[in-house]
Amino acid sequence: MAQDVPTQDVPAPDVGRFLMIGAVLLCSIGTLGVVSNASAPLDKGGRAPGIADLFRINAGRISVAAAVAMALAAVLGLLALRWSVRRTWPWLLLAGVVLTLPNEYAHLIAPYDLPPGGALYRTVSALATGAAQLVLIGTLGAGIRLCHIGERGVGAALIGAGFGAQIFGASTDVWFARILILGPGGNLPNAGEALKQLVHDGMILAAIGGAFLLVMLHRNYGDRPELAGPDRDPGLRVTLAGSVAMVSLIPAALLADYRTYTVTGSLVLLATAIVCAIAAGVRAAIGTAIATVALIGMSSPAAKLINVESFHSVRMWFWVAFGVVAGGVAVYFSRRNWSAAVGCGAAALLLPLMAERTNPANALLLGLLVAGVTALIASVGVWADPSSPAVLGALVVPAVLGGHGLLTAKVETVIRNDQGTEPLENLWVHVVLLLLAAASMAVLAFLETRTRTEPTTVSS
């Protein structure tokens, strides 16, 4: 007689947790519209948050006001996350969205109320830069919070999106001719400029929508069992180190030469970042070093590709966005360190194929470069947890700006449209830097794999 085989019930998926994680991801990515818009400032002479200025075709004037705003936003954001990541990251995102609205009003709704170049005009522009820096810190806080509750893949993708928002926004900072002449008596508005405005409006609306969703979620946010997890807040040492590193932007701005940092200013930035990274601890120092090397290696080639492909802006924007998404997908899985190493290394090996004139292969190469570095930054963010906001949101910024300034001290890195066909000097240096970052990430991946597979010994 046949005997019934007992069956084991398969637990039903936790729909509530899935919805809450999705809501957190949606509102966080939505508010990153503030970062993308600030990376292509409405005030063309303004500065962008983070390291986005390195990718702009024509970066704005280095101003003390913008440096103070970025430093203040970073210090306040890091101190808030030090107090409690779980409680403060939504408020950082909400504050960043609110603080960027005066700039939107001044440029889009009442453009004639503030005289260009005036003190109030510069203050509003600097406020937008600081607001975007606050959103970056908050996004990193949201990313590590997702890691703390067991969603490391989603947290890594969100951390990568924080970097991707900077380079995507910088790629939209291109100029368009307002009228395309067709012939006698006929003209047609340039679709590129209209699309650029639609992208800007869409991102600010997404940011406002994300902030509104945060307000709706916040009342019960702290008590949601789906988001329960241990509190692992950044340490005091790494918080202070990141704060001091960001303050170094102010003396560097005082020493700047209009659009570029002087050699002395670059030395101040890099030396301060190195000392602060070492003071922050071994893990923070390693994470800062890997991310800095990768971003310096990427900076000039990416800026060159963006400049060359700006004549086909829609195609370029697609491949940059595709690269950000691909990088986020790559780090969702547990082998994210290996994916980052392979992607960054492949992009480095293909860089010498970069053409001096626009073609689809250039756009594809730009997408691959963005994907590889996005994956690497996201992997570093997860690996450096809970110090990621201080590492990627503070320590890396002066390190990259200073290192890039020293590397390009004798090379004109901001290539104007009429110089777009000139070859990129010292390309081999950038290839070596990207390969070094990829090799370092491969070492971390190997050590992590070895730690997981090592048998544990039990003493009798």
Solvent accessible surface area in square Angstrom, and as a share of the most:
residue,aa,sasa,rsa
1,M,244,1.09
2,A,99,0.77
3,Q,163,0.73
4,D,133,0.69
5,V,125,0.72
6,P,124,0.78
7,T,124,0.72
8,Q,167,0.74
9,D,126,0.66
10,V,133,0.77
11,P,116,0.73
12,A,88,0.69
13,P,113,0.71
14,D,84,0.44
15,V,91,0.52
16,G,26,0.25
17,R,58,0.21
18,F,152,0.63
19,L,111,0.55
20,M,16,0.07
21,I,13,0.07
22,G,36,0.34
23,A,19,0.15
24,V,5,0.03
25,L,48,0.24
26,L,122,0.61
27,C,1,0.00
28,S,0,0.00
29,I,80,0.41
30,G,12,0.11
31,T,0,0.00
32,L,8,0.04
33,G,7,0.06
34,V,1,0.01
35,V,0,0.00
36,S,6,0.04
37,N,8,0.04
38,A,10,0.08
39,S,0,0.00
40,A,12,0.09
41,P,14,0.09
42,L,48,0.24
43,D,24,0.12
44,K,70,0.30
45,G,37,0.35
46,G,10,0.09
47,R,26,0.09
48,A,1,0.01
49,P,0,0.00
50,G,5,0.05
51,I,6,0.03
52,A,0,0.00
53,D,12,0.06
54,L,27,0.13
55,F,0,0.00
56,R,6,0.02
57,I,12,0.06
58,N,47,0.24
59,A,7,0.05
60,G,0,0.00
61,R,91,0.33
62,I,13,0.07
63,S,21,0.13
64,V,58,0.33
65,A,47,0.37
66,A,5,0.04
67,A,9,0.07
68,V,64,0.37
69,A,20,0.15
70,M,12,0.05
71,A,4,0.03
72,L,102,0.51
73,A,10,0.08
74,A,0,0.00
75,V,33,0.19
76,L,101,0.50
77,G,0,0.00
78,L,3,0.02
79,L,78,0.39
80,A,25,0.19
81,L,0,0.00
82,R,92,0.34
83,W,167,0.59
84,S,3,0.02
85,V,1,0.01
86,R,49,0.18
87,R,114,0.42
88,T,13,0.07
89,W,3,0.01
90,P,6,0.04
91,W,130,0.46
92,L,15,0.07
93,L,0,0.00
94,L,34,0.17
95,A,38,0.30
96,G,0,0.00
97,V,4,0.02
98,V,81,0.47
99,L,67,0.34
100,T,6,0.04
101,L,69,0.35
102,P,57,0.36
103,N,12,0.06
104,E,16,0.07
105,Y,113,0.43
106,A,7,0.06
107,H,32,0.14
108,L,73,0.36
109,I,127,0.65
110,A,13,0.10
111,P,61,0.38
112,Y,201,0.77
113,D,93,0.48
114,L,24,0.12
115,P,93,0.59
116,P,112,0.70
117,G,47,0.46
118,G,27,0.26
119,A,73,0.57
120,L,109,0.54
121,Y,32,0.12
122,R,104,0.38
123,T,79,0.46
124,V,16,0.09
125,S,15,0.10
126,A,10,0.08
127,L,64,0.32
128,A,7,0.05
129,T,4,0.02
130,G,6,0.06
131,A,0,0.00
132,A,0,0.00
133,Q,0,0.00
134,L,15,0.08
135,V,0,0.00
136,L,11,0.05
137,I,0,0.00
138,G,0,0.00
139,T,0,0.00
140,L,11,0.06
141,G,0,0.00
142,A,0,0.00
143,G,0,0.00
144,I,0,0.00
145,R,9,0.03
146,L,3,0.01
147,C,9,0.06
148,H,13,0.06
149,I,16,0.08
150,G,58,0.56
151,E,42,0.19
152,R,90,0.33
153,G,10,0.09
154,V,17,0.10
155,G,0,0.00
156,A,0,0.00
157,A,24,0.19
158,L,0,0.00
159,I,2,0.01
160,G,1,0.01
161,A,18,0.14
162,G,3,0.03
163,F,9,0.04
164,G,1,0.01
165,A,10,0.08
166,Q,16,0.07
167,I,0,0.00
168,F,37,0.16
169,G,0,0.00
170,A,0,0.00
171,S,0,0.00
172,T,6,0.03
173,D,7,0.04
174,V,3,0.01
175,W,164,0.58
176,F,40,0.17
177,A,68,0.52
178,R,177,0.65
179,I,86,0.44
180,L,98,0.49
181,I,127,0.65
182,L,117,0.58
183,G,28,0.27
184,P,149,0.94
185,G,93,0.90
186,G,29,0.28
187,N,93,0.48
188,L,97,0.48
189,P,92,0.58
190,N,38,0.19
191,A,79,0.61
192,G,10,0.10
193,E,49,0.22
194,A,56,0.44
195,L,62,0.31
196,K,39,0.17
197,Q,77,0.34
198,L,118,0.59
199,V,32,0.19
200,H,17,0.08
201,D,47,0.24
202,G,39,0.37
203,M,29,0.13
204,I,16,0.08
205,L,117,0.58
206,A,48,0.38
207,A,0,0.00
208,I,73,0.37
209,G,39,0.37
210,G,6,0.05
211,A,8,0.06
212,F,126,0.53
213,L,34,0.17
214,L,7,0.03
215,V,83,0.48
216,M,111,0.50
217,L,36,0.18
218,H,58,0.26
219,R,212,0.77
220,N,86,0.44
221,Y,17,0.06
222,G,41,0.39
223,D,125,0.65
224,R,76,0.28
225,P,105,0.66
226,E,26,0.12
227,L,11,0.06
228,A,68,0.53
229,G,32,0.31
230,P,84,0.53
231,D,77,0.40
232,R,106,0.39
233,D,43,0.22
234,P,4,0.02
235,G,34,0.33
236,L,93,0.46
237,R,156,0.57
238,V,6,0.04
239,T,1,0.01
240,L,90,0.45
241,A,8,0.06
242,G,0,0.00
243,S,10,0.07
244,V,81,0.47
245,A,0,0.00
246,M,0,0.00
247,V,69,0.40
248,S,6,0.04
249,L,3,0.02
250,I,44,0.22
251,P,52,0.33
252,A,0,0.00
253,A,9,0.07
254,L,122,0.61
255,L,78,0.39
256,A,25,0.19
257,D,92,0.48
258,Y,125,0.47
259,R,87,0.32
260,T,70,0.41
261,Y,36,0.14
262,T,43,0.25
263,V,80,0.46
264,T,78,0.45
265,G,0,0.00
266,S,0,0.00
267,L,94,0.47
268,V,46,0.27
269,L,0,0.00
270,L,42,0.21
271,A,54,0.42
272,T,32,0.19
273,A,1,0.01
274,I,88,0.45
275,V,99,0.57
276,C,10,0.06
277,A,7,0.05
278,I,120,0.61
279,A,52,0.40
280,A,9,0.07
281,G,14,0.14
282,V,118,0.68
283,R,117,0.43
284,A,4,0.03
285,A,25,0.19
286,I,67,0.34
287,G,0,0.00
288,T,7,0.04
289,A,54,0.42
290,I,11,0.06
291,A,0,0.00
292,T,12,0.07
293,V,33,0.19
294,A,0,0.00
295,L,6,0.03
296,I,17,0.09
297,G,0,0.00
298,M,0,0.00
299,S,0,0.00
300,S,5,0.03
301,P,0,0.00
302,A,0,0.00
303,A,14,0.11
304,K,1,0.00
305,L,0,0.00
306,I,0,0.00
307,N,3,0.02
308,V,6,0.03
309,E,0,0.00
310,S,15,0.10
311,F,138,0.57
312,H,87,0.39
313,S,7,0.05
314,V,81,0.46
315,R,67,0.24
316,M,0,0.00
317,W,12,0.04
318,F,118,0.49
319,W,59,0.21
320,V,0,0.00
321,A,38,0.30
322,F,101,0.42
323,G,0,0.00
324,V,25,0.14
325,V,98,0.56
326,A,34,0.26
327,G,1,0.01
328,G,12,0.12
329,V,84,0.48
330,A,32,0.24
331,V,0,0.00
332,Y,110,0.42
333,F,122,0.51
334,S,67,0.44
335,R,132,0.48
336,R,17,0.06
337,N,8,0.04
338,W,88,0.31
339,S,40,0.26
340,A,0,0.00
341,A,8,0.06
342,V,105,0.60
343,G,17,0.17
344,C,0,0.00
345,G,9,0.09
346,A,38,0.29
347,A,0,0.00
348,A,0,0.00
349,L,118,0.59
350,L,71,0.36
351,L,0,0.00
352,P,80,0.50
353,L,134,0.67
354,M,16,0.07
355,A,33,0.25
356,E,57,0.25
357,R,165,0.60
358,T,49,0.28
359,N,44,0.23
360,P,90,0.56
361,A,69,0.54
362,N,2,0.01
363,A,0,0.00
364,L,95,0.47
365,L,14,0.07
366,L,0,0.00
367,G,3,0.03
368,L,58,0.29
369,L,0,0.00
370,V,0,0.00
371,A,16,0.12
372,G,2,0.02
373,V,0,0.00
374,T,0,0.00
375,A,3,0.02
376,L,0,0.00
377,I,7,0.04
378,A,0,0.00
379,S,0,0.00
380,V,0,0.00
381,G,0,0.00
382,V,6,0.03
383,W,42,0.15
384,A,0,0.00
385,D,12,0.06
386,P,31,0.20
387,S,20,0.13
388,S,0,0.00
389,P,0,0.00
390,A,1,0.01
391,V,0,0.00
392,L,23,0.11
393,G,3,0.02
394,A,0,0.00
395,L,0,0.00
396,V,4,0.02
397,V,6,0.03
398,P,0,0.00
399,A,4,0.03
400,V,0,0.00
401,L,11,0.05
402,G,0,0.00
403,G,9,0.09
404,H,17,0.07
405,G,13,0.12
406,L,53,0.27
407,L,54,0.27
408,T,19,0.11
409,A,53,0.41
410,K,202,0.86
411,V,35,0.20
412,E,108,0.49
413,T,30,0.17
414,V,31,0.18
415,I,22,0.11
416,R,128,0.47
417,N,77,0.39
418,D,124,0.64
419,Q,58,0.26
420,G,8,0.08
421,T,64,0.37
422,E,92,0.41
423,P,94,0.59
424,L,23,0.12
425,E,108,0.49
426,N,64,0.33
427,L,38,0.19
428,W,170,0.60
429,V,25,0.14
430,H,5,0.02
431,V,20,0.11
432,V,78,0.45
433,L,37,0.19
434,L,0,0.00
435,L,64,0.32
436,L,95,0.47
437,A,1,0.01
438,A,9,0.07
439,A,55,0.43
440,S,31,0.20
441,M,0,0.00
442,A,29,0.22
443,V,84,0.48
444,L,17,0.08
445,A,2,0.01
446,F,107,0.45
447,L,86,0.43
448,E,52,0.23
449,T,38,0.22
450,R,133,0.49
451,T,98,0.57
452,R,133,0.48
453,T,99,0.57
454,E,96,0.43
455,P,117,0.74
456,T,125,0.73
457,T,133,0.77
458,V,139,0.80
459,S,105,0.68
460,S,163,1.05
